[in-house]
Amino acid sequence: MSRDFWEHRYQTQDMRWEKGEPSPGLVDFLATHPELPRGSVAVPGCGTGHDVRALVKAGFEGFGFDIAPSAIALAEEKTQIAGMFARFTLADFLHDEPPQKFDWVFEHTLFCAIQPSEREEYVRAVRRWLKPGGHYLAVNYFLCEPPGPPWPTTREELMERFTPHFELLAEWLPRSYESRTGKERMFWWVLADGHQRTAAIAKNS
Ligand SMILES: C[S@@+](CC[C@H](N)C(=O)[O-])C[C@H]1O[C@@H](n2cnc3c(N)ncnc32)[C@H](O)[C@@H]1O
């Protein structure tokens, strides 16, 4: 969808995805993995920045990116009010070059928000924005009503698109917002392009 489409959604306050809090699945992941090396994290399609702030609170260097200027303005405002620091930048994740390479990319309702025909570009973008061996943590939306956005995906589609380039470390059914309970699944991948594949930490937990 175009920048104008998303900007219009913010301008008219038609933001049904906006829950006023970070993804519960992300919150639980951060609480149960205090041992993980932190580093930089990019959140593409960050919206008003709830997930970025949760990541910063957990010790990450947080970078939010969004195609809609109003999302960036709201994210900056909310972060300032929270007394936190994160960088928010206007960017088209699918087509722009990253300002730097990141240790982590966190996905939450961007993969389902772009046109399904753009999903191959999305996979290329995750590979482009990550450092070699970087981590890609995703909360994927499996069940949503037509017409999109959001557009649903399946485990089969994700395996087909990501396994040529990423190693799956773990996947699980996360805690979700009430309205999405049972409709999401989380996947934790590591970029394996051109690098020796690491041993999986956990499978199907
Ligand atoms: C469904 S909203 C989700 C926002 C946020 N992740 C959340 O869950 O609250 C999708 C977001 O992705 C942004 N977006 C859409 N296409 C994008 C692109 N190509 N690059 C960066 N952001 C994009 C939209 O402006 C919007 O803020």
Ligand as a Chemical Component Dictionary entry (heavy atoms), coordinates in Angstrom:
data_LIG
# 
_chem_comp.id                   LIG 
_chem_comp.type                 NON-POLYMER 
_chem_comp.pdbx_formal_charge   0 
_chem_comp.three_letter_code    LIG 
# 
loop_
_chem_comp_atom.comp_id 
_chem_comp_atom.atom_id 
_chem_comp_atom.alt_atom_id 
_chem_comp_atom.type_symbol 
_chem_comp_atom.charge 
_chem_comp_atom.model_Cartn_x 
_chem_comp_atom.model_Cartn_y 
_chem_comp_atom.model_Cartn_z 
_chem_comp_atom.pdbx_ordinal 
LIG C1  C1  C 0  -0.958 -2.297 10.557 1  
LIG S1  S1  S 1  0.116  -0.966 10.943 2  
LIG C2  C2  C 0  1.050  -1.650 12.332 3  
LIG C3  C3  C 0  1.806  -0.636 13.150 4  
LIG C4  C4  C 0  2.566  -1.234 14.332 5  
LIG N1  N1  N 0  3.495  -2.269 13.910 6  
LIG C5  C5  C 0  1.604  -1.785 15.350 7  
LIG O1  O1  O 0  1.426  -3.014 15.398 8  
LIG O2  O2  O -1 0.985  -0.994 16.091 9  
LIG C6  C6  C 0  1.304  -1.063 9.610  10 
LIG C7  C7  C 0  2.342  0.039  9.682  11 
LIG O3  O3  O 0  3.310  -0.172 8.662  12 
LIG C8  C8  C 0  3.590  1.049  8.012  13 
LIG N2  N2  N 0  4.083  0.704  6.668  14 
LIG C9  C9  C 0  3.384  0.214  5.629  15 
LIG N3  N3  N 0  4.195  -0.034 4.577  16 
LIG C10 C10 C 0  5.445  0.293  4.985  17 
LIG C11 C11 C 0  6.726  0.259  4.355  18 
LIG N4  N4  N 0  6.868  -0.169 3.074  19 
LIG N5  N5  N 0  7.802  0.679  5.041  20 
LIG C12 C12 C 0  7.666  1.114  6.344  21 
LIG N6  N6  N 0  6.482  1.175  6.978  22 
LIG C13 C13 C 0  5.383  0.759  6.320  23 
LIG C14 C14 C 0  2.272  1.821  8.069  24 
LIG O4  O4  O 0  2.413  3.203  7.905  25 
LIG C15 C15 C 0  1.759  1.435  9.462  26 
LIG O5  O5  O 0  2.237  2.301  10.433 27 
# 
loop_
_chem_comp_bond.comp_id 
_chem_comp_bond.atom_id_1 
_chem_comp_bond.atom_id_2 
_chem_comp_bond.value_order 
_chem_comp_bond.pdbx_ordinal 
LIG C1  S1  SING 1  
LIG S1  C2  SING 2  
LIG S1  C6  SING 3  
LIG C2  C3  SING 4  
LIG C3  C4  SING 5  
LIG C4  N1  SING 6  
LIG C4  C5  SING 7  
LIG C5  O1  DOUB 8  
LIG C5  O2  SING 9  
LIG C6  C7  SING 10 
LIG C7  O3  SING 11 
LIG C7  C15 SING 12 
LIG O3  C8  SING 13 
LIG C8  N2  SING 14 
LIG C8  C14 SING 15 
LIG N2  C9  SING 16 
LIG N2  C13 SING 17 
LIG C9  N3  DOUB 18 
LIG N3  C10 SING 19 
LIG C10 C11 SING 20 
LIG C10 C13 DOUB 21 
LIG C11 N4  SING 22 
LIG C11 N5  DOUB 23 
LIG N5  C12 SING 24 
LIG C12 N6  DOUB 25 
LIG N6  C13 SING 26 
LIG C14 O4  SING 27 
LIG C14 C15 SING 28 
LIG C15 O5  SING 29 
# 
